[in-house]
Amino acid sequence: MFKVIEDFPKQFSWPAKVNNAKNYRSKNKFIVLGMGGSHLAADILNHHLDKEIIVHHSYGLPKLSDKTLKDYTIIASSFSGNTEEVIDGLKLALQKKLSVAVLAVGGKLIKMAKEKNLAYVQMPDLGLQPRMGLGLQTKALLALMRENKVARDLKSLANTKTKTYQKQGQKLAKQLKNKVPIIYACHYYETLAYNWKIKFNEDTKIPAFYNTFPELNHNEMNGFDHVLSTKHLSEKFHFIFLKDKNDHPRINKRMQVLQKLLTQRKFPVTIIELKGKNIWEKMFTNLIIADFTAFYLAGHYGIDPEPVQMVEQFKKLIK
């Protein structure tokens, strides 16, 4: 796992290619079908591309009329290529004769794409868990969305050195031992906070939660204004604020005030500044910190961060 995190930036040098491109009737609006780690890249692009993107993580297709669906390209995204919800949605899209494309490492989806001459991007099989292939999935989606400029911008991340982020993650992991992480960010970076949560859930096998400013100031924070009879319910929480100096000034003020209030109530709060020359560098380098943090925290608990045994057990039980 350490080597996978260390080599993560290299994923951005991969030249994603659309196969069967002549059969690809791409629209300028997209519905991405994906579950778990296979929709994380779509979530990120949804927040930061000037395009309409609907991320659908369930069976079938979004509840839109057939006429409206024809305005979208349906992208079936599954890292393994075998995710049943995604396959179900793709089959329905084909029945409705919609514009479709496939994104996977292999499995049933790539087989369907080849048999039916569908446009597809096949990612290299590097033996990664879906959550660790975020760079590959982002490049693949950009190719299908014809976002060549963004893809070129991301290529510059391939030379990112991870040593500094490793040290930050190692330090934070020590602070988080025996704590439940609560990750907060502004609404603009909601996907980033969600990714942090997933790293803790899947790599460290611990509960973790996230929310966004300013919404959490209107509800969730009241749950931490504990009295003696409820103090035991939240005494394990450790708050992580993901902060961009370019956030709305009132968001920065809200973070500052909430940090003060939480500290007064004896909660530990860690501020992580997002740094980089553009939005992509800020987000993906921040996620390297998340990866290293979850990795080292797993080590503190004596846990193998790679397998997701409960997910695999669940899949077998629902067959």
C-alpha positions in Angstrom: 0.0 0.0 0.0 2.8 2.4 0.8 4.3 2.1 -2.7 0.8 2.6 -4.2 0.4 5.9 -2.4 4.0 7.0 -3.2 3.4 6.2 -6.9 0.0 7.8 -7.0 1.1 10.9 -9.0 2.4 8.7 -11.8 -1.2 7.9 -12.6 -1.6 11.3 -14.2 1.0 10.5 -16.9 -1.3 7.7 -18.2 -2.5 8.6 -21.8 -6.2 7.7 -21.6 -7.5 6.6 -25.0 -11.1 6.2 -26.1 -11.6 3.0 -28.0 -14.3 2.6 -30.7 -14.3 6.4 -30.8 -16.0 6.5 -34.2 -19.1 5.0 -32.5 -19.1 7.6 -29.7 -21.9 10.2 -29.9 -20.8 12.3 -27.0 -23.2 14.9 -25.6 -22.0 17.8 -23.4 -24.0 16.6 -20.4 -23.2 13.4 -18.6 -24.7 10.8 -16.3 -21.9 8.8 -14.6 -23.0 5.4 -13.2 -20.7 4.3 -10.4 -20.5 2.8 -7.0 -18.0 3.2 -4.1 -14.5 4.1 -5.3 -15.7 4.1 -8.9 -17.7 7.3 -8.6 -15.1 9.4 -6.7 -13.5 10.9 -9.8 -16.9 11.8 -11.2 -17.7 13.5 -7.9 -14.6 15.6 -8.1 -15.2 16.6 -11.7 -18.8 17.4 -11.0 -17.7 20.1 -8.5 -14.9 21.6 -10.6 -15.8 21.3 -14.3 -18.0 23.7 -16.2 -20.2 20.8 -17.3 -23.5 19.3 -16.2 -22.7 15.9 -14.6 -25.1 13.7 -12.7 -23.5 11.1 -10.5 -25.8 8.1 -10.1 -24.9 5.5 -7.5 -27.8 3.0 -7.6 -29.5 0.6 -10.0 -31.0 1.8 -13.2 -30.9 5.4 -14.3 -31.8 8.7 -12.7 -35.6 9.5 -12.6 -35.6 11.6 -15.8 -37.9 11.3 -18.8 -36.7 9.4 -21.8 -36.7 12.6 -23.8 -34.4 14.3 -21.2 -32.1 11.3 -20.9 -31.4 11.6 -24.7 -29.6 14.9 -23.9 -27.0 13.0 -21.8 -24.1 10.6 -22.5 -24.3 7.7 -20.0 -20.9 6.6 -18.7 -20.8 3.2 -17.0 -17.9 3.5 -14.6 -16.7 0.4 -12.6 -13.1 -0.2 -11.7 -13.5 -3.9 -11.7 -16.0 -3.9 -14.6 -18.3 -6.2 -12.6 -20.4 -3.8 -10.5 -24.0 -5.1 -10.7 -25.7 -1.7 -10.2 -23.6 -0.1 -13.0 -24.2 -3.1 -15.4 -27.9 -2.8 -14.7 -27.9 0.9 -15.6 -25.9 0.3 -18.8 -28.3 -2.3 -20.0 -31.2 0.0 -19.4 -29.4 2.8 -21.3 -28.8 0.5 -24.2 -32.5 -0.6 -24.3 -33.4 3.1 -24.5 -30.8 3.6 -27.3 -29.0 6.4 -25.4 -25.5 7.6 -26.0 -23.2 5.4 -23.8 -19.6 4.8 -23.0 -17.8 2.4 -20.6 -14.9 2.9 -18.2 -13.3 -0.1 -16.4 -10.1 -2.1 -16.0 -11.8 -5.2 -17.4 -14.6 -7.5 -16.4 -18.1 -7.7 -17.8 -18.3 -4.0 -18.8 -15.2 -4.2 -21.1 -16.6 -7.5 -22.6 -19.9 -5.8 -23.3 -18.2 -2.8 -24.8 -16.2 -4.9 -27.2 -19.1 -7.2 -28.1 -21.5 -4.2 -28.8 -18.8 -1.9 -30.3 -19.4 0.7 -27.5 -16.9 3.5 -26.9 -14.8 2.6 -23.9 -11.7 3.5 -21.9 -9.8 0.5 -20.5 -7.6 1.4 -17.5 -4.4 -0.5 -16.9 -4.6 -3.4 -14.5 -2.2 -2.3 -11.7 -3.8 -4.5 -9.0 -5.3 -1.4 -7.3 -8.3 -1.1 -5.1 -10.8 1.3 -6.8 -10.2 4.1 -4.2 -6.5 4.0 -5.0 -7.0 4.4 -8.8 -8.5 7.9 -8.6 -5.9 9.4 -11.0 -6.6 6.8 -13.7 -10.3 7.2 -13.4 -10.1 11.0 -13.6 -7.9 10.8 -16.7 -10.4 8.3 -18.3 -13.4 10.5 -17.6 -11.7 13.6 -19.0 -11.0 11.6 -22.2 -14.6 10.6 -22.5 -15.7 14.2 -21.7 -13.2 15.6 -24.2 -11.7 17.8 -21.6 -8.2 17.8 -23.2 -7.0 21.0 -21.5 -7.8 19.8 -18.0 -6.1 16.4 -18.8 -3.0 18.3 -19.9 -3.0 20.4 -16.6 -3.3 17.2 -14.6 -0.3 15.6 -16.4 1.9 18.1 -14.6 1.0 16.4 -11.3 2.9 13.2 -12.4 6.2 14.6 -11.1 4.8 15.4 -7.6 7.1 14.4 -4.8 5.3 12.8 -1.9 7.8 13.0 0.9 6.3 16.1 2.5 2.8 14.7 2.4 4.0 11.4 3.9 5.4 13.3 6.9 2.2 15.2 7.4 0.1 12.0 7.2 2.4 10.3 9.6 2.2 13.1 12.2 -1.6 13.3 11.9 -2.0 9.6 12.2 -0.3 9.7 15.7 -2.8 12.4 16.8 -5.8 10.4 15.5 -5.1 7.1 17.3 -8.1 6.2 19.4 -10.1 9.0 17.9 -13.0 9.2 15.4 -12.2 11.6 12.6 -14.8 14.3 11.6 -13.8 16.0 8.4 -15.1 19.5 7.5 -14.6 21.6 4.4 -16.6 24.3 2.5 -19.3 23.1 0.2 -17.0 23.6 -2.8 -14.7 20.9 -1.4 -17.3 18.5 -0.2 -16.0 15.7 -2.4 -12.6 16.2 -0.8 -14.0 15.8 2.7 -15.9 12.7 1.5 -12.8 11.2 0.1 -11.0 11.6 3.5 -13.9 9.8 5.2 -13.7 6.9 2.8 -9.9 6.5 3.3 -10.5 6.1 7.0 -13.4 3.7 6.5 -11.7 1.5 3.9 -8.0 1.7 4.8 -8.1 2.0 8.6 -11.5 0.2 9.1 -12.8 2.9 11.5 -15.9 5.1 11.6 -15.4 8.5 10.2 -17.8 11.3 9.2 -17.8 14.5 7.1 -19.9 17.6 6.6 -19.6 21.0 5.0 -19.7 24.7 5.9 -21.9 26.6 6.2 -24.7 24.0 6.5 -23.1 22.3 9.6 -23.3 25.6 11.5 -27.1 25.4 11.3 -27.5 21.9 12.7 -24.6 19.4 13.3 -22.5 21.5 15.6 -25.3 21.6 18.1 -24.6 17.9 18.7 -21.2 18.8 20.2 -22.6 21.3 22.7 -22.7 18.4 25.2 -23.6 18.4 28.8 -22.4 15.8 31.4 -25.1 13.3 30.5 -24.1 13.2 26.7 -20.4 14.0 26.9 -19.5 10.3 26.5 -21.2 10.1 23.1 -18.6 12.4 21.4 -15.5 12.3 23.5 -13.6 10.3 20.9 -14.1 12.9 18.1 -11.1 14.6 16.4 -12.0 17.4 13.9 -10.1 18.0 10.7 -10.8 21.2 8.8 -9.7 21.4 5.2 -9.1 25.0 4.5 -8.4 27.0 1.3 -7.3 30.6 1.8 -9.4 31.4 -1.2 -12.6 30.1 0.5 -15.4 32.7 0.9 -14.3 35.1 3.7 -17.4 34.2 5.7 -16.5 30.5 5.5 -13.0 31.3 6.8 -14.6 33.2 9.6 -17.0 30.3 10.4 -14.0 27.9 10.5 -12.2 30.2 12.9 -15.1 30.6 15.2 -16.1 26.9 15.2 -12.5 25.9 15.9 -12.6 28.2 19.0 -15.9 26.8 20.2 -14.8 23.2 19.8 -11.4 23.8 21.5 -13.2 25.4 24.4 -15.2 22.2 24.7 -11.9 20.2 24.8 -12.2 18.7 21.3 -8.9 18.4 19.3 -9.0 20.3 16.0 -6.5 20.0 13.1 -6.4 22.6 10.3 -5.0 21.4 7.0 -4.3 24.1 4.4 -4.9 23.3 0.8 -1.9 24.3 -1.2 -1.1 24.3 -4.9 -1.0 26.5 -8.0 -4.4 25.4 -9.2 -7.5 23.6 -8.0 -6.3 20.2 -9.2 -3.0 20.4 -7.4 -4.7 21.5 -4.2 -7.1 18.6 -4.2 -5.0 15.7 -5.3 -2.0 16.6 -3.1 -4.4 16.9 -0.2 -5.7 13.4 -0.9 -2.1 12.1 -0.7 -2.0 13.4 2.8 -5.3 11.6 3.5 -3.9 8.3 2.0 -0.8 8.5 4.2 -2.8 9.4 7.3 -5.1 6.4 6.9 -2.2 4.1 6.0 -0.2 5.0 9.1 -3.2 5.0 11.3 -4.0 1.5 10.1 -0.5 0.6 11.2 -1.1 1.9 14.7 -4.0 -0.5 15.0 -2.2 -3.4 13.4 -4.6 -3.5 10.4 -3.8 -4.4 6.8 -5.1 -1.3 4.9 -5.7 -2.9 1.5 -8.4 -5.5 1.8 -12.1 -4.6 2.3 -13.2 -7.9 3.8 -16.7 -6.8 4.9 -17.5 -5.5 1.4 -16.4 -8.8 -0.1 -18.4 -10.8 2.5 -21.4 -8.7 1.7 -21.1 -9.2 -2.0 -21.1 -13.0 -1.5 -24.2 -12.9 0.7 -26.3 -10.9 -1.7 -25.7 -13.2 -4.7 
